[in-house]
């Protein structure tokens, strides 16, 4: 049994992945899905706040900071590859609170973490520009104080929260880069044109693009646009939920079990986890 890479080694690996090329960083929501994705050869993984929340019986953005931190510790301990934390808005409004949360997240062993500029307030869905920048600056300072190895991804959420202004999104991303973000991310971009515009505007900073739906864009096409990192958010968890809901509703509504035909075979899953258990540190 090989020993797991150290936290420092995982962080160095994660930084190196952002130096060139394009990689997919899928989003597991528990140990089983994380171990299976690692088995498929993905070089890094990212948590999904929504996927984890649904599994725990919570709405997205409703889990507590302690829940998120415990989940991150669990994922980091269970995997050999770097883990990036979907850390929502840092579980605080003020920069000082963001810094405190980031310090705690770094202590879980994650290789990277993201901070959003959305507020959760429908009337004012984005933090004011200056406050948004201050929050990223505070996250950067917290990481630097802890050693500086963790990659900071700054997210601008305008296209997700009803403010689809590409100029404002780019203005925020550029300011976040100047405030110390290592990677930039504007979820909700749904066309090649918008994706390319963002990537070109913030170059040479690496950009994460999320593929959370069937947009007809391939990994190769995203790479050709200059994408450095591709995540899928809660999409994999929603695929699982979709199959579960369809099967459960079929039983309740029709008294039939046909949907079980699409399930993964018990023997296949059991064999994978039996073999996988032997590879884990004891």
Residue pairs with C-beta under 8 A, 6 or more apart in sequence:
1 278
1 279
1 280
1 281
1 282
2 279
3 281
4 80
4 281
5 13
5 80
7 76
7 109
7 111
8 149
10 81
10 82
10 83
10 109
10 111
11 82
11 111
11 149
11 150
11 151
12 149
13 43
13 44
13 81
13 82
13 111
14 44
14 82
14 84
14 111
14 112
14 151
15 111
15 149
15 151
15 182
17 23
17 43
17 44
17 82
17 229
18 151
18 182
18 183
18 206
18 228
18 229
21 223
21 228
22 219
22 222
22 223
22 227
22 228
22 229
22 230
23 43
23 44
23 228
23 229
23 230
24 42
24 219
24 229
24 230
24 231
24 232
25 42
25 43
25 44
25 45
25 46
25 84
25 208
25 229
25 230
25 231
26 37
26 42
26 45
26 46
26 231
26 232
26 236
27 45
27 46
27 47
27 48
27 51
27 86
27 231
27 232
27 233
27 234
27 235
27 236
27 237
28 34
28 36
28 37
28 45
28 47
28 48
28 51
28 75
28 236
29 47
29 48
29 51
29 52
29 54
29 55
29 234
29 236
29 237
30 52
30 55
31 74
31 75
31 78
32 273
33 236
33 237
34 45
34 75
34 78
34 79
34 83
35 78
35 79
35 273
35 276
36 272
37 45
38 45
38 79
38 80
38 81
39 272
39 276
42 81
43 81
43 82
44 81
44 82
44 83
44 84
44 111
45 75
45 79
45 81
45 82
45 83
45 84
46 83
46 84
46 85
46 86
46 112
46 231
47 68
47 71
47 72
47 75
47 83
47 84
47 85
47 86
48 86
48 233
48 234
48 236
48 237
49 60
49 61
49 63
49 68
49 86
49 87
49 88
49 234
50 60
50 233
50 234
50 237
51 233
51 234
51 236
51 237
51 238
52 63
52 67
52 68
52 71
53 59
53 60
53 61
53 62
53 63
54 60
54 234
54 237
54 241
55 237
56 63
56 67
60 234
61 88
61 120
64 91
65 91
65 101
65 104
68 85
68 87
68 88
68 91
68 105
69 104
69 105
69 108
72 83
72 85
72 105
72 108
72 109
72 110
73 108
73 109
75 83
76 83
76 108
76 109
76 110
77 109
78 280
82 110
82 111
82 112
83 109
83 110
83 111
83 112
84 110
84 111
84 112
84 113
84 114
84 151
84 153
85 105
85 108
85 110
85 112
85 113
85 114
86 114
86 233
87 101
87 102
87 105
87 113
87 114
87 115
88 116
89 98
89 115
89 116
89 117
89 118
89 119
89 120
89 135
90 97
90 98
90 101
90 102
90 115
90 116
90 135
90 139
91 97
91 98
91 101
92 98
92 100
92 101
93 119
93 127
95 131
95 134
95 135
95 137
95 138
96 138
98 115
98 135
98 138
98 139
98 142
99 138
99 139
99 141
99 142
100 142
102 113
102 115
102 138
102 139
102 142
102 143
103 142
103 145
103 146
105 113
105 150
106 113
106 142
106 143
106 146
106 147
106 150
107 146
110 150
111 149
111 150
111 151
112 150
112 151
112 152
112 153
112 182
112 183
113 139
113 150
113 151
113 152
113 153
114 152
114 153
114 154
114 155
114 185
114 208
115 135
115 136
115 139
115 152
115 153
115 154
115 155
116 155
116 157
117 126
117 127
117 132
117 135
117 154
117 155
117 156
117 157
117 172
118 125
118 126
118 127
118 157
118 160
118 161
119 125
119 126
119 127
125 157
125 158
125 161
125 162
125 163
126 132
126 156
126 157
126 158
126 161
126 163
127 135
129 171
129 172
129 175
132 156
132 172
132 175
132 176
133 172
133 175
133 176
133 178
133 179
134 179
136 152
136 154
136 175
136 176
136 179
136 180
136 181
137 179
137 180
139 152
139 154
139 180
140 152
140 179
140 180
140 181
141 180
143 149
143 150
143 152
144 180
151 182
151 183
152 180
152 181
152 182
152 183
153 181
153 182
153 183
153 184
153 185
153 208
154 173
154 176
154 177
154 179
154 181
154 183
154 184
154 185
155 184
155 185
155 186
155 187
156 169
156 172
156 173
156 176
156 184
156 185
156 186
157 186
157 187
157 188
158 164
158 165
158 168
158 169
158 172
158 186
158 188
159 169
159 186
159 187
159 188
159 189
159 190
160 187
160 188
164 188
166 194
166 197
166 198
169 186
169 198
170 197
170 198
170 201
170 202
173 184
173 186
173 198
173 201
173 202
174 201
174 202
176 184
177 184
177 202
177 205
181 205
182 205
182 206
183 205
183 206
183 207
183 208
183 228
183 229
184 198
184 202
184 205
184 206
184 207
184 208
185 207
185 208
185 209
185 210
186 198
186 207
187 210
187 212
187 233
188 210
189 195
189 198
189 209
190 215
192 217
192 221
192 225
195 209
195 217
195 222
195 225
195 227
196 225
196 226
198 207
199 207
199 225
199 226
199 227
200 226
203 226
206 228
206 229
207 226
207 227
207 228
207 229
208 227
208 228
208 229
208 230
208 231
209 222
209 227
209 229
209 230
209 231
210 230
210 231
210 232
210 233
211 217
211 222
211 230
211 231
211 232
211 235
212 232
212 233
212 234
212 235
213 235
219 230
222 230
243 259
243 262
243 263
246 259
247 257
247 259
247 260
247 263
250 256
250 257
250 258
250 259
251 257
